[in-house]
Amino acid sequence: MFDKLVKINNKPKPFEFYTAEELWDDNYRSTQMLQYHLNETVDVSSRNHQFIVESADWIIEHFRLGKSSGIADFGCGPGLYSKRLAEKGLKVTGIDFSRNSIKYARAEAELNNLNVNYINMNYLDFSSSDRFDLIIMIMCDYCALSPIQRRALLKIFHSHLNEGGSIFLDVYSLNAFDKREESALYEKNQLFQFWSADDYFAFVNIFKYDDEKVCLDKFTIYEESKSYTVYNWLQYYSVSSLEEEFKEAGFSLTDVLGNVAGAEYSEKGDEFAVIAEKLI
């Protein structure tokens, strides 16, 4: 038991392990995630409904998108933004790892007669002959990726943007990082039975990496017949650190905002959004 407890509380190197499949390949947990996405009143897996409406409308106006505009929604989930943009007549491609989310998004598109190309795949593997005027990645999804994954993703963005096209995404700020604290928690059926329909015990460790500005939420789950660990990594940014990362990938930041609804940027905010264009 002592050795197990040592392993549970072990602090790995930043982004040493990656376990997205534990969420998205498991039907039960991916269904749980979908329900959080579809809860219109909370900002958990997706923004609340009113914010999505406001930010989608702001995106269309700010980027002067028309019916000939091509938009790619990376990490589209159940299509909450893709649907809103398609309702305005835009050509939308949505990419997401979750089969359940894409199944729901496709059903919604068919029900509402919307022309959205939903693709069920890991967006890190995305390749297409299509080119886009705007690539969006919303809900700070970019922060969950390792440095290697982010470089690969920015390369994909670069090769799939039209000349004059833009990237629009949001990230967590250093102000949010400063608010995080290391902790350890033990709880039965933690997160209201999120991990399994059967009884389980959860060990939750929060680790901070001050030099890298990274946090890890580490979930070690013990069910009666099996155990597993899920690593939820988050990278936090200053404007300058994100600008440097984008510049190395061939992009220039052209605007910094408080969120994806066009709010004014504040250093005191827990997140911020950026617009980037690829360098010629």
PLY file of the C-alpha trace (Angstrom):
ply
format ascii 1.0
element vertex 280
property float x
property float y
property float z
element edge 279
property int vertex1
property int vertex2
end_header
0.00 0.00 0.00
2.85 2.40 0.82
4.35 1.93 -2.66
0.96 2.60 -4.26
0.57 5.80 -2.28
4.04 6.92 -3.32
3.12 6.31 -6.98
-0.21 8.12 -6.62
1.48 11.20 -5.17
4.43 11.18 -7.54
4.94 14.45 -9.42
5.86 13.70 -13.04
7.87 15.91 -15.35
5.83 18.51 -17.27
3.77 16.78 -19.98
5.54 13.47 -19.26
2.29 11.54 -19.77
-0.67 12.23 -22.05
-3.98 10.44 -21.49
-6.64 12.17 -23.60
-7.85 8.75 -24.71
-8.97 8.00 -21.15
-11.60 10.71 -21.62
-12.51 10.46 -25.28
-12.16 6.75 -26.09
-14.23 5.61 -23.11
-17.93 5.75 -23.99
-19.12 6.44 -20.44
-16.71 9.30 -19.74
-17.08 10.86 -23.18
-20.85 10.83 -22.64
-20.32 12.60 -19.34
-18.17 15.20 -21.10
-20.86 15.70 -23.73
-23.44 16.41 -21.04
-21.18 19.11 -19.59
-20.79 20.57 -23.09
-24.54 20.74 -23.53
-25.28 22.33 -20.15
-26.11 25.85 -21.31
-25.89 27.44 -17.86
-22.28 26.67 -16.86
-18.75 27.27 -18.16
-17.22 23.82 -17.70
-16.52 21.98 -20.94
-18.05 24.75 -23.06
-18.99 28.39 -22.53
-22.54 29.13 -21.45
-25.10 29.57 -24.21
-25.41 33.35 -24.02
-21.64 33.81 -24.23
-21.43 31.49 -27.25
-24.11 33.50 -29.06
-22.40 36.81 -28.27
-18.91 35.64 -29.15
-19.97 33.90 -32.38
-21.71 37.08 -33.51
-18.63 39.12 -32.57
-16.37 36.77 -34.54
-18.52 37.10 -37.66
-18.56 40.89 -37.44
-14.92 41.40 -36.46
-13.47 39.14 -39.14
-16.02 40.33 -41.72
-17.04 36.80 -42.52
-19.41 36.17 -45.39
-21.00 33.19 -47.11
-17.82 32.56 -49.10
-15.67 32.46 -45.94
-14.19 29.15 -44.83
-13.85 28.55 -41.08
-12.21 25.63 -39.26
-13.26 24.95 -35.67
-10.51 22.89 -34.02
-11.77 21.01 -30.97
-15.35 21.77 -32.01
-16.92 19.39 -29.46
-20.66 19.00 -30.14
-20.56 21.89 -32.59
-21.78 24.74 -30.42
-19.73 27.35 -32.29
-19.77 25.53 -35.62
-23.56 25.39 -35.54
-23.89 29.09 -34.75
-21.50 30.07 -37.53
-23.17 27.74 -40.04
-26.55 29.23 -39.18
-25.16 32.51 -40.55
-24.42 30.79 -43.85
-20.66 30.32 -43.38
-18.73 27.29 -44.66
-17.62 25.49 -41.51
-15.39 22.50 -40.84
-15.41 21.10 -37.31
-12.72 18.71 -36.05
-12.90 16.80 -32.78
-11.50 13.65 -31.16
-14.76 12.64 -29.46
-17.00 10.25 -31.39
-19.97 11.08 -29.17
-19.55 14.82 -29.65
-19.24 14.55 -33.43
-22.22 12.18 -33.59
-24.30 14.75 -31.72
-23.00 17.63 -33.89
-23.82 15.78 -37.12
-27.33 15.00 -35.90
-27.90 18.66 -35.02
-26.61 19.78 -38.41
-28.91 17.35 -40.20
-31.89 18.35 -38.05
-31.33 22.04 -38.77
-30.29 21.56 -42.42
-26.85 23.07 -41.83
-23.91 22.51 -44.13
-21.09 21.67 -41.70
-18.27 19.25 -42.46
-17.69 17.46 -39.17
-14.55 15.33 -38.95
-13.98 12.82 -36.15
-10.24 12.70 -35.65
-7.40 13.96 -33.51
-6.79 17.46 -34.84
-3.06 16.87 -34.47
-3.45 14.48 -37.42
-5.56 16.84 -39.52
-4.61 17.27 -43.17
-6.80 18.60 -45.94
-6.68 20.26 -49.34
-9.11 22.85 -47.94
-7.79 26.25 -46.93
-9.48 28.49 -44.42
-9.96 32.21 -43.87
-10.27 31.72 -40.11
-9.20 28.99 -37.70
-10.72 29.08 -34.23
-9.82 27.10 -31.11
-11.98 28.06 -28.14
-12.22 27.19 -24.42
-8.43 27.35 -23.91
-7.99 23.96 -25.59
-4.58 25.08 -26.80
-3.34 25.10 -23.19
-3.93 21.36 -22.75
-1.27 20.48 -25.32
2.42 19.83 -24.74
5.06 22.06 -26.36
5.68 19.39 -29.03
1.96 19.09 -29.74
1.54 22.86 -29.93
4.35 23.19 -32.44
2.75 20.47 -34.56
-0.64 22.15 -34.34
0.68 25.58 -35.32
2.33 23.95 -38.32
-1.06 22.52 -39.30
-2.65 25.95 -38.84
0.05 27.58 -40.97
-0.40 25.18 -43.88
-4.22 25.40 -43.87
-4.68 29.17 -43.76
-5.47 31.23 -46.83
-3.29 34.25 -47.49
-4.54 36.96 -45.15
-6.27 34.38 -42.95
-6.24 34.47 -39.15
-6.08 32.27 -36.06
-8.33 33.14 -33.14
-7.92 31.31 -29.83
-7.93 31.84 -26.09
-5.48 30.79 -23.36
-5.15 30.87 -19.58
-3.13 33.75 -18.15
-0.35 33.92 -15.57
-2.87 35.57 -13.26
-4.85 32.32 -13.33
-1.66 30.34 -12.72
-0.89 32.38 -9.61
-4.29 31.47 -8.18
-3.66 27.73 -8.45
-2.35 25.90 -5.37
-0.92 22.43 -4.96
-3.20 20.04 -3.12
-4.10 16.38 -2.61
-7.63 15.05 -2.26
-9.15 11.63 -1.65
-12.84 11.10 -2.38
-15.31 8.33 -3.17
-17.15 8.76 -6.50
-15.48 12.12 -7.03
-17.13 14.58 -9.48
-20.58 13.05 -8.99
-19.80 9.68 -10.57
-17.99 11.26 -13.53
-15.33 8.57 -13.93
-17.50 5.46 -13.75
-21.09 4.35 -13.27
-19.77 1.92 -10.63
-18.34 2.92 -7.27
-14.74 4.10 -7.29
-12.18 5.92 -5.17
-10.36 8.93 -6.58
-7.03 10.44 -5.59
-6.68 13.96 -7.01
-3.29 15.70 -7.00
-2.76 19.25 -8.22
0.87 20.02 -9.06
2.39 23.35 -10.09
5.53 23.85 -12.17
6.67 27.40 -11.52
9.46 27.54 -14.09
7.30 26.23 -16.93
4.04 27.93 -15.82
2.24 24.61 -16.05
-0.30 22.93 -13.77
-1.29 19.29 -13.62
-4.57 17.87 -12.34
-3.71 14.22 -11.80
-6.61 11.82 -11.24
-5.84 8.29 -10.01
-8.99 6.19 -10.08
-9.52 2.83 -8.38
-12.54 0.77 -9.40
-13.17 -2.72 -8.09
-11.66 -4.43 -11.13
-9.19 -1.85 -12.47
-7.27 1.35 -11.85
-6.04 4.12 -14.13
-4.54 7.59 -14.06
-5.63 10.62 -16.07
-3.32 13.59 -16.53
-4.91 16.96 -17.26
-2.15 19.42 -18.17
-2.60 23.18 -18.54
-0.08 25.68 -19.87
-0.42 29.30 -18.72
0.77 32.32 -20.69
1.78 35.93 -20.64
1.14 37.86 -23.83
4.88 37.94 -24.50
5.40 34.18 -23.99
2.52 33.35 -26.35
3.76 35.90 -28.86
7.21 34.30 -28.84
5.73 30.81 -29.32
3.66 31.99 -32.27
6.53 33.91 -33.84
8.72 30.79 -33.83
5.93 29.02 -35.75
5.68 31.76 -38.38
2.85 33.86 -36.96
2.47 37.43 -35.78
0.03 38.48 -33.07
-2.12 41.29 -34.43
-4.47 41.78 -31.47
-4.90 40.80 -27.83
-8.36 40.71 -26.25
-9.90 39.86 -22.90
-11.88 36.94 -24.32
-13.28 35.51 -27.56
-16.27 37.87 -27.36
-14.01 40.88 -27.97
-13.69 42.18 -24.41
-10.84 44.57 -23.65
-7.65 42.87 -22.49
-6.75 43.13 -18.81
-3.63 41.84 -17.04
-5.91 40.90 -14.14
-7.98 38.51 -16.26
-7.72 34.73 -15.89
-7.60 34.28 -19.65
-7.09 36.25 -22.83
-7.61 35.79 -26.54
-5.31 36.51 -29.46
-5.61 37.04 -33.18
-2.61 35.88 -35.22
-1.70 36.01 -38.90
0.95 33.96 -40.62
4.11 35.77 -41.66
4.80 35.88 -45.37
0 1
1 2
2 3
3 4
4 5
5 6
6 7
7 8
8 9
9 10
10 11
11 12
12 13
13 14
14 15
15 16
16 17
17 18
18 19
19 20
20 21
21 22
22 23
23 24
24 25
25 26
26 27
27 28
28 29
29 30
30 31
31 32
32 33
33 34
34 35
35 36
36 37
37 38
38 39
39 40
40 41
41 42
42 43
43 44
44 45
45 46
46 47
47 48
48 49
49 50
50 51
51 52
52 53
53 54
54 55
55 56
56 57
57 58
58 59
59 60
60 61
61 62
62 63
63 64
64 65
65 66
66 67
67 68
68 69
69 70
70 71
71 72
72 73
73 74
74 75
75 76
76 77
77 78
78 79
79 80
80 81
81 82
82 83
83 84
84 85
85 86
86 87
87 88
88 89
89 90
90 91
91 92
92 93
93 94
94 95
95 96
96 97
97 98
98 99
99 100
100 101
101 102
102 103
103 104
104 105
105 106
106 107
107 108
108 109
109 110
110 111
111 112
112 113
113 114
114 115
115 116
116 117
117 118
118 119
119 120
120 121
121 122
122 123
123 124
124 125
125 126
126 127
127 128
128 129
129 130
130 131
131 132
132 133
133 134
134 135
135 136
136 137
137 138
138 139
139 140
140 141
141 142
142 143
143 144
144 145
145 146
146 147
147 148
148 149
149 150
150 151
151 152
152 153
153 154
154 155
155 156
156 157
157 158
158 159
159 160
160 161
161 162
162 163
163 164
164 165
165 166
166 167
167 168
168 169
169 170
170 171
171 172
172 173
173 174
174 175
175 176
176 177
177 178
178 179
179 180
180 181
181 182
182 183
183 184
184 185
185 186
186 187
187 188
188 189
189 190
190 191
191 192
192 193
193 194
194 195
195 196
196 197
197 198
198 199
199 200
200 201
201 202
202 203
203 204
204 205
205 206
206 207
207 208
208 209
209 210
210 211
211 212
212 213
213 214
214 215
215 216
216 217
217 218
218 219
219 220
220 221
221 222
222 223
223 224
224 225
225 226
226 227
227 228
228 229
229 230
230 231
231 232
232 233
233 234
234 235
235 236
236 237
237 238
238 239
239 240
240 241
241 242
242 243
243 244
244 245
245 246
246 247
247 248
248 249
249 250
250 251
251 252
252 253
253 254
254 255
255 256
256 257
257 258
258 259
259 260
260 261
261 262
262 263
263 264
264 265
265 266
266 267
267 268
268 269
269 270
270 271
271 272
272 273
273 274
274 275
275 276
276 277
277 278
278 279
